Amino acid sequence: MDSENTFHRLISLLTLLLVSSWALYSIASPEIPVSTAIDGQFLPWVVNDGEGGVIVMWEDYRTGRDWDVYAQRIDSTGKARWEENGVAICQADRNQRRLRMIRHDKHAIVVWNDRRDRSNWDIYAQAINLDGEILWQMDGIPVCINTTDQSTQAILSDGEGGAICVWEDERRSSEFQDLYIQRITADGKPMWKPNGIPVFASESLQSDPILVADGIGGFYVVWWDVIGYDAWHIMAYRLSLDAKPLWDAPILVSPMDGMQGEPRVIADGEGGIIVLWQVYENFINDQLHAQRITADGSKLWEATGVPICTAPGIQKHASVTGGGDGGFIAVWRDERDIYSNLYMQHIRPDGTPVWEKDGIPLCTAGGHQDKPFIVKTENGQFFVAWLDYREDFGEESRDAIYGQLIDLEGKSLWEENGAAISTSQGEHYPPFVVSVGGGKWVVVWSNTQQDNGDIYLQQF
């Protein structure tokens, strides 16, 4: 027997055993409570703090009257750095909902939907530093307080300590809302016209906006565009940081007839973007397609997008991350079998699949698996967390959070069908996963094990 080959096989086996042992040890460690205040805490949004920990923000109902915004920082050792059960970001009258957050260096900026004006929903924002100190005026600054409703906002760091925010706006029509946008400085001052400027005026319904930096001084707005009941498309538009259009007009990402929606977007690392979307076929046999668009607005793949999965049944709730090679990895809920499972695919920069057609299984345990969230943990490895109902075979419904570590070959590095992250009593809500550097990551979720809802996390 070749002694050198034998040595390498032994090293590989030892490495696998060490990784498995470390994973099982990590998963077996206790869940860390982020907030267990009375009543409900839900829908956490998470960013890494730049020091191996995370900042978590959530919707909070501890008053029993209305929803507020709270935040907590958990450091790399699992210790809460701010006051117990979180720092109040906004406690204004009425409700604050649907928050979104980014971090820049030593502070985080969050935007949310705000109903303090009883007549309509507005957009507000606040900043907090790593010491838990509020940086802007009490209960946040107004981003848009137009007298009509604004909602479904997204946020992007401007790279200079401020943020860009986009939202759905009904000032033209309550049925055909437009997208408006605003840039906020690091000290909380709006840079553009008060109450924002339109992204691109049209007669269609614009919704579900996504913001992605291009890495070369501009950014993309991607949205779901609806014209009538049977014409749903995905649009993309590139702007500079001073809101000047870099294209003559938005690009139709999904030009095929019919209905497309639920876009997912990532930067391609070369100034362009990759967009994945769902193609609706009577909501019975839905599919996933994707397109890569360059900074000058050219499409690099097939005109109608490359098929990611066209298997029978519905494919939806996809999560996407860069593959580290200019391509991407997607994982999704797949209903080709009796129960919904999780499948995944690796796409090269040229749009061709790395793995077999229609993807390979990530989890096919009994019961349903849903709402996957994938992140890159380090070169060549990726982590996925999801909602898992593998115990749901009868009248009683049980759910949990499961996870799996995979490599670029699609191999599962943990036990088959994933390892349990949380099997606590009560209802679990979809997990949020964020990489924190050094090959480590954090999973955050809300759960009703004690009362109407609390926030927990697990470090890996």
C-alpha positions in Angstrom: 0.0 0.0 0.0 1.3 3.5 -0.9 2.2 5.0 2.5 1.8 8.6 1.3 -1.8 7.9 0.0 -2.6 6.1 3.3 -1.3 9.1 5.3 -3.5 11.5 3.3 -6.5 9.3 3.7 -6.0 9.2 7.5 -5.6 13.0 7.6 -8.8 13.4 5.6 -10.7 11.0 7.9 -9.4 12.8 11.0 -10.4 16.2 9.6 -13.9 14.9 8.9 -14.2 13.5 12.4 -13.0 16.8 13.9 -15.5 18.8 11.9 -18.3 16.5 12.8 -17.4 16.5 16.5 -17.1 20.3 16.5 -20.5 20.7 14.7 -22.2 18.4 17.2 -20.6 20.2 20.1 -21.7 23.6 18.7 -25.3 22.4 18.1 -25.5 20.9 21.6 -24.6 24.2 23.3 -27.5 26.1 24.8 -29.6 28.5 22.8 -28.7 32.1 23.7 -31.7 34.3 24.6 -31.5 37.7 22.9 -34.8 39.0 24.3 -37.3 37.2 26.5 -39.3 40.3 27.5 -43.0 39.8 28.2 -45.4 39.2 25.3 -44.0 39.1 21.8 -40.7 39.7 20.0 -40.7 38.7 16.4 -39.1 39.0 12.9 -35.4 39.7 13.8 -33.1 41.3 11.4 -29.3 40.7 11.9 -26.0 42.2 10.9 -22.5 41.2 12.0 -20.9 43.8 14.4 -17.4 43.6 12.7 -15.9 42.0 15.8 -17.2 38.4 15.6 -20.6 39.1 17.1 -24.0 40.4 15.8 -26.5 43.2 16.2 -30.1 42.0 16.3 -33.1 44.2 15.8 -36.8 43.1 16.1 -40.4 44.0 16.3 -41.4 44.2 20.0 -44.9 44.0 21.6 -43.8 44.2 25.3 -46.2 47.1 26.0 -49.2 45.1 25.0 -50.5 48.1 23.1 -48.5 48.5 20.0 -45.3 47.4 18.2 -41.9 49.1 18.9 -38.3 48.5 17.6 -35.7 47.1 20.0 -32.1 46.0 19.5 -29.4 43.9 21.2 -25.7 43.3 20.6 -24.4 39.8 21.3 -20.6 39.6 21.2 -18.4 36.7 20.0 -18.5 35.0 23.4 -22.4 35.0 23.4 -22.6 37.8 25.9 -25.3 40.5 25.6 -23.5 43.9 25.5 -26.5 46.2 25.9 -29.2 46.3 28.5 -31.2 43.2 29.3 -33.8 42.4 26.7 -32.6 45.1 24.4 -32.3 48.8 23.8 -35.4 50.7 22.6 -34.8 52.1 19.1 -38.3 53.5 18.7 -41.2 53.7 21.2 -43.4 56.2 19.4 -47.1 55.9 19.5 -48.9 53.3 17.4 -47.0 50.7 15.5 -43.5 50.3 14.1 -43.1 47.3 11.8 -41.1 45.6 9.1 -37.6 46.9 10.0 -34.5 46.5 7.8 -30.9 47.2 8.9 -27.3 47.7 7.7 -24.0 48.3 9.5 -21.2 50.7 8.5 -18.0 50.4 10.6 -19.0 51.2 14.2 -22.7 51.9 13.8 -25.9 50.4 12.4 -28.8 52.1 10.7 -32.3 50.7 10.7 -35.4 51.8 8.8 -39.0 50.8 9.5 -42.7 51.3 8.7 -44.2 53.8 11.2 -47.8 54.5 12.1 -47.3 57.3 14.6 -49.4 59.5 12.3 -52.7 57.8 12.7 -53.8 58.6 9.1 -51.0 56.7 7.2 -47.8 54.6 7.3 -44.5 56.5 7.0 -40.8 55.6 6.8 -38.5 56.4 9.8 -34.8 55.6 10.5 -32.4 55.5 13.5 -28.7 54.8 14.1 -27.0 53.2 17.0 -23.3 52.6 17.7 -21.6 49.5 19.0 -21.9 50.8 22.6 -25.7 50.8 22.3 -25.9 54.6 22.1 -28.7 56.2 20.0 -27.1 58.6 17.5 -30.1 60.4 16.0 -33.1 62.1 17.4 -35.4 60.2 19.8 -37.7 57.7 18.1 -35.9 58.2 14.7 -35.8 60.7 11.8 -38.5 60.9 9.2 -37.3 59.5 5.8 -40.7 59.9 4.2 -43.8 61.4 5.8 -45.9 62.1 2.7 -49.6 62.0 3.6 -50.2 58.7 1.7 -49.0 55.3 2.7 -45.4 54.2 2.4 -44.3 50.6 3.0 -42.1 47.6 2.1 -38.8 49.4 2.5 -35.3 48.2 1.8 -31.9 49.7 2.9 -28.3 49.7 1.6 -25.1 51.2 3.0 -23.8 54.1 0.9 -20.3 53.2 1.9 -19.8 56.6 3.6 -21.5 56.0 6.9 -25.0 56.8 5.6 -27.7 54.7 3.9 -29.9 54.5 0.8 -33.5 53.6 1.4 -36.2 52.6 -1.1 -39.9 52.0 -0.5 -43.3 51.5 -2.1 -45.2 54.8 -2.2 -48.9 55.5 -2.8 -48.8 59.2 -3.4 -49.8 58.7 -7.1 -52.2 55.8 -6.6 -53.2 53.4 -3.8 -53.6 50.7 -6.5 -50.5 51.4 -8.6 -47.8 52.4 -6.1 -44.4 53.6 -7.3 -40.9 53.2 -5.8 -39.3 56.2 -4.1 -35.8 56.5 -2.8 -33.8 58.7 -0.4 -30.2 58.9 0.8 -29.4 59.7 4.4 -26.1 61.0 5.7 -24.2 59.5 8.6 -25.6 62.2 10.9 -29.2 61.5 9.8 -29.8 64.2 7.2 -31.7 63.5 3.9 -29.5 64.3 0.9 -32.2 64.4 -1.8 -35.6 66.0 -2.2 -37.8 65.8 1.0 -39.9 62.6 1.1 -37.7 61.1 -1.6 -37.6 60.9 -5.4 -39.1 58.4 -7.8 -36.9 55.6 -9.0 -38.6 55.4 -12.4 -42.1 56.7 -13.0 -44.4 54.3 -14.8 -48.0 53.2 -15.0 -47.4 49.8 -13.6 -47.5 48.6 -10.0 -44.0 48.6 -8.5 -43.4 46.5 -5.4 -41.0 44.4 -3.3 -37.9 46.5 -4.0 -34.4 45.2 -3.4 -31.1 47.2 -3.2 -27.7 45.8 -4.2 -24.4 47.7 -4.4 -22.5 47.3 -7.7 -19.1 47.6 -6.0 -18.0 50.3 -8.5 -19.7 53.4 -7.2 -23.4 52.8 -7.9 -26.2 50.5 -7.0 -29.1 48.5 -8.4 -32.8 48.7 -7.6 -34.7 45.4 -8.5 -38.4 45.1 -8.1 -41.6 43.2 -9.0 -43.5 45.0 -11.7 -47.2 44.2 -12.3 -49.3 45.2 -15.3 -52.8 43.7 -15.1 -53.6 40.4 -13.5 -51.5 38.2 -15.9 -48.4 40.3 -16.6 -45.9 40.1 -13.6 -42.3 40.8 -14.4 -38.9 41.6 -12.7 -37.3 44.9 -13.5 -33.8 46.2 -12.7 -32.4 49.8 -12.8 -28.9 51.1 -12.1 -28.3 54.4 -10.4 -25.3 56.4 -9.1 -24.8 57.4 -5.5 -26.1 60.8 -6.3 -29.3 59.3 -7.8 -28.4 59.8 -11.4 -29.6 57.0 -13.8 -26.8 55.0 -15.2 -29.1 53.3 -17.7 -31.6 55.0 -20.1 -34.4 53.0 -18.6 -35.0 49.9 -16.4 -34.3 46.5 -17.9 -36.9 43.8 -18.1 -35.1 40.9 -16.4 -37.8 38.3 -17.1 -39.1 39.0 -20.6 -41.1 35.8 -21.0 -44.9 36.0 -21.1 -47.1 35.4 -18.0 -46.3 35.8 -14.4 -42.9 36.0 -12.6 -42.1 37.1 -9.1 -40.3 36.6 -5.8 -36.9 37.9 -7.0 -33.6 37.2 -5.3 -30.6 39.3 -6.1 -26.8 39.2 -5.4 -23.8 41.1 -6.8 -21.7 39.1 -9.3 -18.4 40.7 -8.0 -17.7 42.4 -11.4 -20.1 45.3 -11.2 -23.1 43.4 -12.3 -25.9 41.4 -10.6 -27.4 37.9 -10.7 -31.2 37.7 -10.3 -33.2 34.6 -9.6 -37.0 34.5 -9.8 -40.0 32.3 -9.7 -42.0 31.5 -12.9 -45.6 30.9 -12.0 -47.4 28.3 -14.1 -51.0 28.3 -12.6 -49.3 28.0 -9.2 -49.1 24.2 -9.7 -45.9 23.7 -11.6 -43.8 26.8 -10.8 -40.1 27.0 -11.8 -37.0 28.9 -11.0 -35.0 30.9 -13.6 -32.0 33.2 -13.3 -30.2 36.0 -15.3 -26.8 37.7 -15.0 -26.7 41.4 -16.0 -23.6 43.5 -16.5 -23.0 47.1 -15.3 -23.8 48.4 -18.8 -27.2 46.5 -18.8 -26.2 43.6 -21.0 -27.7 40.1 -20.3 -25.0 37.4 -20.3 -27.3 34.4 -20.2 -30.2 33.2 -22.3 -32.7 36.0 -23.2 -35.4 34.6 -20.9 -33.0 33.4 -18.2 -31.4 30.1 -17.6 -33.6 27.4 -15.9 -32.4 26.6 -12.4 -35.2 24.1 -11.7 -38.0 22.9 -13.9 -38.9 19.8 -12.0 -42.6 18.9 -11.5 -44.4 20.7 -8.7 -43.7 24.1 -7.1 -40.2 25.5 -6.4 -40.3 28.6 -4.2 -38.8 30.5 -1.2 -35.3 30.4 -2.7 -32.3 31.8 -0.9 -29.2 32.7 -2.9 -25.5 33.5 -2.1 -22.4 34.0 -4.2 -20.4 30.9 -4.9 -17.1 32.5 -4.5 -16.3 31.8 -8.2 -18.5 34.5 -9.9 -21.5 32.2 -9.9 -24.0 31.5 -7.2 -25.6 28.8 -5.0 -29.4 28.6 -4.6 -31.4 26.5 -2.2 -35.2 26.3 -2.3 -38.4 24.6 -1.1 -39.2 21.9 -3.6 -42.5 20.1 -3.9 -41.7 17.5 -6.5 -42.4 14.8 -3.8 -45.3 14.3 -1.4 -43.7 16.5 1.2 -41.8 19.7 0.4 -38.0 19.1 0.6 -35.0 21.3 0.1 -33.0 21.2 -3.1 -30.0 23.2 -4.2 -28.0 24.1 -7.3 -24.6 25.7 -8.0 -24.5 27.8 -11.2 -21.2 28.8 -12.9 -20.5 32.4 -14.0 -21.5 31.4 -17.5 -25.0 30.2 -16.4 -24.4 26.5 -16.6 -25.2 24.2 -13.7 -22.4 22.5 -11.7 -24.6 19.9 -10.2 -27.2 17.7 -11.9 -30.2 19.1 -13.7 -32.9 20.5 -11.5 -30.6 20.5 -8.5 -29.6 18.0 -5.8 -31.3 17.3 -2.5 -30.2 19.1 0.7 -32.8 17.7 3.0 -35.5 15.0 2.2 -36.5 14.1 5.7 -40.1 13.3 6.3 -42.6 16.1 6.7 -42.0 19.6 5.3 -38.9 21.7 5.1 -39.3 25.4 4.2 -37.8 29.0 4.3 -34.1 28.1 3.8 -31.4 30.8 4.4 -28.0 30.3 3.0 -24.7 32.1 3.7 -21.1 31.7 2.7 -19.1 30.8 5.8 -15.6 30.7 4.3 -14.0 29.7 1.0 -15.6 26.6 -0.3 -18.2 26.1 2.5 -21.7 27.3 2.9 -24.3 27.0 5.7 -28.1 26.6 5.3 -30.7 26.9 8.1 -34.4 26.2 7.6 -37.8 25.6 9.2 -38.3 21.8 9.6 -41.5 19.9 10.2 -40.1 16.4 10.1 -42.2 15.4 13.1 -45.4 16.6 11.5 -47.1 13.4 10.4 -50.4 13.5 12.3 -52.8 16.1 13.8 -50.2 17.7 16.0 -47.8 20.0 14.2 -44.2 20.3 15.5 -41.5 22.5 14.0 -37.9 23.1 14.6 -34.8 24.9 13.1 -32.3 22.6 11.3 -29.1 23.4 9.6 -26.5 21.9 7.2 -22.9 22.7 6.2 -22.1 22.0 2.5 -19.1 22.4 0.2 -18.7 23.5 -3.4 -19.3 19.9 -4.5 -22.7 19.8 -2.9 -21.5 17.4 -0.2 -23.2 17.6 3.3 -20.5 18.0 5.9 -22.9 17.3 8.8 -25.2 14.4 9.3 -27.6 13.5 6.5 -30.7 15.7 6.3 -29.1 18.3 8.7 -28.6 18.7 12.4 -31.1 20.2 14.9 -30.3 23.8 15.9 -33.5 24.3 18.0 -36.2 21.8 18.9 -37.6 23.8 21.7 -41.3 23.7 22.5 -43.5 26.3 20.8 -43.7 27.6 17.3 -40.5 28.5 15.4 -40.3 31.3 12.9 -38.0 31.4 9.9 -34.3 31.7 10.8 -31.9 34.5 9.9 -28.3 33.6 9.3 -25.3 35.9 9.1 -21.6 35.2 8.6 -19.3 36.9 11.2 -15.9 36.2 9.8 -13.3 33.6 10.5 -15.5 30.8 9.1 -18.1 31.4 11.9 -21.7 32.3 11.6 -24.8 33.0 13.8 -28.4 31.8 13.4 -31.2 33.9 14.9 -34.9 33.1 15.2 -38.1 33.9 17.1 -39.9 31.2 19.1 -43.0 30.9 21.3 -41.6 28.4 23.8 -42.2 30.8 26.8 -44.9 33.3 25.8 -46.1 34.9 22.5 -42.6 35.1 21.2 -38.9 35.6 22.1 -35.7 36.0 20.2 -32.9 33.4 20.4 -29.6 32.7 18.6 -27.0 30.1 18.2 -23.3 30.6 17.4 -21.2 28.4 15.2 
